[in-house]
Amino acid sequence: MAAQTALITGASSGIGEIYADRLAKRGYDLVLVGRNAEKLQQLATSLASSHGIKVERIVADLGEPAGLARVERRLEADPAITLLVNSAGLIGGGPLSAGNLDELSSMLNINVVALTRLAAVAAKVFAARGNGAIVNLASAMAFIDTPAAAAYAASKAYVLNLSLSLDLDVKPQGVQVQAVLPGYTRTPMISGGAGLPAEIVMDADAMVDAALAGFDAGELVTIPSLEAVAAYDDWAERRVALRPHLSLSKPASRYAAA
Ligand SMILES: NC(=O)c1ccc[n+]([C@@H]2O[C@H](COP(=O)([O-])OP(=O)(O)OC[C@H]3O[C@@H](n4cnc5c(N)ncnc54)[C@H](OP(=O)(O)O)[C@@H]3O)[C@@H](O)[C@H]2O)c1
């Protein structure tokens, strides 16, 4: 079988960097995306020589239309790419009441806009070929109300919701979708977990290995630390059970005019 290629955003650090290592070990050729040219070059050289694979880098700011377009074009034009890992992301903005509008926009441009556009390009080309996989890094914050990081948490709820709908779209066309919902993971994003109780922070190696085990098992949603998976399944089933009640011609009786 011809070598397959994985395109990984956020490959210069943290979770994306571990994905690069693990996918290299699985024999994938890699396209590594990030802004940090030097770090990507070091990683590319090291992975290519350790694993005998081809590694290219795209140095691009996914928050800039031109940078994002270069990655989109590569994804669209390279038939060897069969796996997209959308790991680039950032936390920022603080509470909405702090009014950090530019910081919020920058974050949403990466966590939401870039991730969505890349997932859409991959969905289109993979579906046309009848195979491929899209891994989206969401977060356990998708389930957590947090005034300190409201827009970050909401962006991750978006990624979860997007992935659930995307799966309905492309699974019938042979494309696998996985949303990964890590809790705190020891990476530069959270300063390695400094100041957090050790029992709530997972090493990035363990997190990615668990996510890949979930990927291999065909999980649509992987929550690496969740032992009682029935708790998630229960939430998912209850959510689906709401559907027939969410759009009807009449308001619920409790809203009847007095
Ligand atoms: N760490 C956690 O506790 C945790 C928990 C749940 C979910 N997550 C999610 O996991 C993903 C990876 O996070 P991480 O912990 O690995 O963070 P990280 O170590 O800070 O890495 C973030 C990556 O995103 C890239 N990135 C950021 N802004 C970019 C931009 N404008 N253009 C291109 N690339 C950009 C960075 O690359 P450059 O700097 O080279 O551009 C870097 O490679 C994120 O989506 C995050 O939300 C993390």
The ligand as an SDF file (V2000), in Angstrom:
LIG
                    3D

 48 52  0  0  0  0  0  0  0  0999 V2000
   -3.1330   21.5550   26.8830 N   0  0  0  0  0  0  0  0  0  0  0  0
   -4.3550   21.3810   27.3330 C   0  0  0  0  0  0  0  0  0  0  0  0
   -4.6120   21.3550   28.5780 O   0  0  0  0  0  0  0  0  0  0  0  0
   -5.4880   21.1500   26.3760 C   0  0  0  0  0  0  0  0  0  0  0  0
   -6.6750   20.5960   26.8900 C   0  0  0  0  0  0  0  0  0  0  0  0
   -7.7450   20.3830   26.0250 C   0  0  0  0  0  0  0  0  0  0  0  0
   -7.6230   20.7090   24.6790 C   0  0  0  0  0  0  0  0  0  0  0  0
   -6.4660   21.2500   24.2200 N   0  0  0  0  0  0  0  0  0  0  0  0
   -6.4290   21.5980   22.7940 C   0  0  0  0  0  0  0  0  0  0  0  0
   -5.4070   20.8660   22.1560 O   0  0  0  0  0  0  0  0  0  0  0  0
   -4.8870   21.6120   21.0590 C   0  0  0  0  0  0  0  0  0  0  0  0
   -3.3760   21.6710   21.1790 C   0  0  0  0  0  0  0  0  0  0  0  0
   -3.0480   22.3760   22.3590 O   0  0  0  0  0  0  0  0  0  0  0  0
   -1.6300   22.2490   23.0710 P   0  0  0  0  0  0  0  0  0  0  0  0
   -1.8830   22.0430   24.4980 O   0  0  0  0  0  0  0  0  0  0  0  0
   -0.7850   21.3140   22.3070 O   0  0  0  0  0  0  0  0  0  0  0  0
   -1.1220   23.7580   22.9060 O   0  0  0  0  0  0  0  0  0  0  0  0
    0.3050   24.3620   22.5710 P   0  0  0  0  0  0  0  0  0  0  0  0
    1.3930   23.4980   23.1020 O   0  0  0  0  0  0  0  0  0  0  0  0
    0.2400   25.7720   22.9900 O   0  0  0  0  0  0  0  0  0  0  0  0
    0.3610   24.2790   20.9720 O   0  0  0  0  0  0  0  0  0  0  0  0
   -0.5240   25.0460   20.2150 C   0  0  0  0  0  0  0  0  0  0  0  0
   -0.1780   24.8660   18.7610 C   0  0  0  0  0  0  0  0  0  0  0  0
   -1.0760   25.6770   17.9880 O   0  0  0  0  0  0  0  0  0  0  0  0
   -0.3160   26.3790   17.0280 C   0  0  0  0  0  0  0  0  0  0  0  0
   -0.8990   27.6800   16.7420 N   0  0  0  0  0  0  0  0  0  0  0  0
   -1.3520   28.6060   17.6360 C   0  0  0  0  0  0  0  0  0  0  0  0
   -1.6990   29.7150   16.9920 N   0  0  0  0  0  0  0  0  0  0  0  0
   -1.4520   29.5100   15.6630 C   0  0  0  0  0  0  0  0  0  0  0  0
   -1.5810   30.3000   14.5080 C   0  0  0  0  0  0  0  0  0  0  0  0
   -2.0290   31.5760   14.5530 N   0  0  0  0  0  0  0  0  0  0  0  0
   -1.2450   29.7540   13.3180 N   0  0  0  0  0  0  0  0  0  0  0  0
   -0.7640   28.4990   13.2570 C   0  0  0  0  0  0  0  0  0  0  0  0
   -0.6180   27.6980   14.3190 N   0  0  0  0  0  0  0  0  0  0  0  0
   -0.9430   28.2130   15.5120 C   0  0  0  0  0  0  0  0  0  0  0  0
    1.0560   26.5630   17.6510 C   0  0  0  0  0  0  0  0  0  0  0  0
    2.0250   26.6650   16.6450 O   0  0  0  0  0  0  0  0  0  0  0  0
    2.9720   27.9620   16.3970 P   0  0  0  0  0  0  0  0  0  0  0  0
    3.1740   28.6430   17.7010 O   0  0  0  0  0  0  0  0  0  0  0  0
    4.1930   27.3790   15.7820 O   0  0  0  0  0  0  0  0  0  0  0  0
    2.1980   28.7670   15.4210 O   0  0  0  0  0  0  0  0  0  0  0  0
    1.2420   25.2840   18.4260 C   0  0  0  0  0  0  0  0  0  0  0  0
    1.8400   24.3050   17.6240 O   0  0  0  0  0  0  0  0  0  0  0  0
   -5.5600   22.9750   21.1100 C   0  0  0  0  0  0  0  0  0  0  0  0
   -6.6260   23.0010   20.1780 O   0  0  0  0  0  0  0  0  0  0  0  0
   -6.0870   23.0570   22.5270 C   0  0  0  0  0  0  0  0  0  0  0  0
   -7.2120   23.8990   22.6390 O   0  0  0  0  0  0  0  0  0  0  0  0
   -5.3930   21.4620   25.0250 C   0  0  0  0  0  0  0  0  0  0  0  0
  1  2  1  0
  2  3  2  0
  2  4  1  0
  4  5  1  0
  4 48  2  0
  5  6  2  0
  6  7  1  0
  7  8  2  0
  8  9  1  0
  8 48  1  0
  9 10  1  0
  9 46  1  0
 10 11  1  0
 11 12  1  0
 11 44  1  0
 12 13  1  0
 13 14  1  0
 14 15  2  0
 14 16  1  0
 14 17  1  0
 17 18  1  0
 18 19  2  0
 18 20  1  0
 18 21  1  0
 21 22  1  0
 22 23  1  0
 23 24  1  0
 23 42  1  0
 24 25  1  0
 25 26  1  0
 25 36  1  0
 26 27  1  0
 26 35  1  0
 27 28  2  0
 28 29  1  0
 29 30  1  0
 29 35  2  0
 30 31  1  0
 30 32  2  0
 32 33  1  0
 33 34  2  0
 34 35  1  0
 36 37  1  0
 36 42  1  0
 37 38  1  0
 38 39  2  0
 38 40  1  0
 38 41  1  0
 42 43  1  0
 44 45  1  0
 44 46  1  0
 46 47  1  0
M  CHG  2   8   1  16  -1
M  END
$$$$
